[in-house]
Amino acid sequence: MSHLLILVPFCCVIILNLPIRKVMRSLAPVAAIVLSLLQVVMVLCFDCHFWQTQFGIIGTFFKFNLVVDRLAILMLLCIGIVSFVTAVIARVLIKERKERFDFASLLLISLSALNGIVMVRDIFSLYVFLEIAAVISFILIAFKANLLAYEGAFKYIIFSAIASIFLLCGTSLLLITSGSTDFSLINASLTAQAFSPSIILAVGLFLVGLFIKAGVVPFHWWLPDAYSEAPSPVSVYLAGIVTKAVGVYALIRVAVSVFGMHKSICTVFLLLGAVTIVVGAVAAITQTDFKRMLSYSSISQVGYIILALGSASPLGIAAACFHLFNHAIFKSLLFVNAAAVELQTGTRDMDKVSGLSQRMPITGLTSVLGSLSCAGIPPLAGFWSKLLIVIALLSTGHFVYAVVAVLASVVTLGYFLVMQRKVFFGKISEEFSNIKEAGLGIVVPEIILAAITVGIGIFFPVILNRFILPLGG
């Protein structure tokens, strides 16, 4: 059944682009909402065994297998939730009917590609789906068709092209050294050859390509412009799931299933994770643009995931996966909040607004919840995943990195409190005294995402042993 998660969205795009486009233009946004929601429902209702699909070998070297394990289930759920939220707010924020149709079509293709990334188990198929998702992202970033959006898309194209070269070269070398692109066969070959120089080069090239895709420091330069200058629905989608799937998830998957968490790889993860946390947090402090501040915050939170992965313990891997999910939810929420503020006030400059929670109480409240979760304040979801990360680091003897993680959370709390004070607290300016909430199309996604963040935090003791710890293998 797993192949349907790839085929159905793609076939839906083909049907929507049949010659009867006048009818299809009104159906496309609805189709994107329905398919995303259907994916969430099906993932919640069925276990891993329901989704298993096996395909034969394609040619001599390539095996196209779709496998759904606990991590894949988590990611499919995440993809469905963020895609649903994106499709809903796009109906509010994109006014022109043809643009809605185009956006929905691109979203459905991207949904198919992201599902493929999560389920494939060979590096060549992974590369193909990564490229499909990247091409769609270029178009989505430039969707507004203005100069700054083009600049953000151009930077993403350049960095993504470089990443693609690294990934393709790494894939080629791994194929030459192991004779296969299958995850398990490559892993067996790497173990047998004990990381020869050619394998070290191949692994290094592949990891650098994924570091660029994930926006890990020092490969992060494309990310703030891409996130901040893209249309608001695209910002939610990119920050919520695209970067997480094409970069962070792929790193977790290949590090654990293919490269085997070699000690030298873990050392790189620890170092880059800590640097990414610090650089992202410090850069976020200096921003006055709401979306740009959230963009640097996203970089910092990705660092936590990489840092947890570097601990190489089952708890660390589980914590990385858990924080990946939490980050997707609370960062999507915060970008939806930013979209609401920009829609109602016409600005993203935090110095030009104040006291908005008096006129936009739901946006203000959900923004507080998202900010506190991102900063790791109990009992919200972000607190528990950060706590697991710190425990994993301490239990593996990485005390310095644990201290970095804790101190950076204090910095995160600081810049989010500044944001809340500037945007939502204080006296509202006369210019914005007559504004109101952005409407159900934005308020409902805010409530849904905030409820998930609060619910996971409250019920964490229940879900820990059943859902989270098994993610570590």
Protein Blocks (a to p, Z undefined) as FASTA:
>chain_A
ZZmmmmmmmmmmmmmmgmklmlmmmmmmmmmmmmmmmmmmmmmmpcfklmpccdddehjl
lccdddddfklmmmmmmmmmmmmmmmmmmmmmmmblklmmmmmmmmmmmmmmmmmmmmpc
cfklmmmmmmmmmmmmmmmmmmnopaklmmmmmmmmmmmmmmmmmmmmmmmmmmmmnopa
bfklmmmmmmmnoopaklmmmmmmmmmmmmmmnopafklmmmmmmmmmpcfklmmmmmmm
mmmmmmmmmmmmmmmmmnoopaklmmmmmmmmmmmmmmmmmmmmmpcbfklmmmmmmmmm
mmmmmmmmmnopaklmmmmmmmmmmmmmmmmmmmmmmmmmmmmnopabfklgghklmmmm
mlmmmmmmmmmmmnopafbfklmmmmmmmmmmmmnopamlmmmmmmmmmmmmmmmmmmmm
mmmgcjddfklmmgccebjklmmmmmmmmmmmmmmmmmmmmmmmmmmmmmnZZ
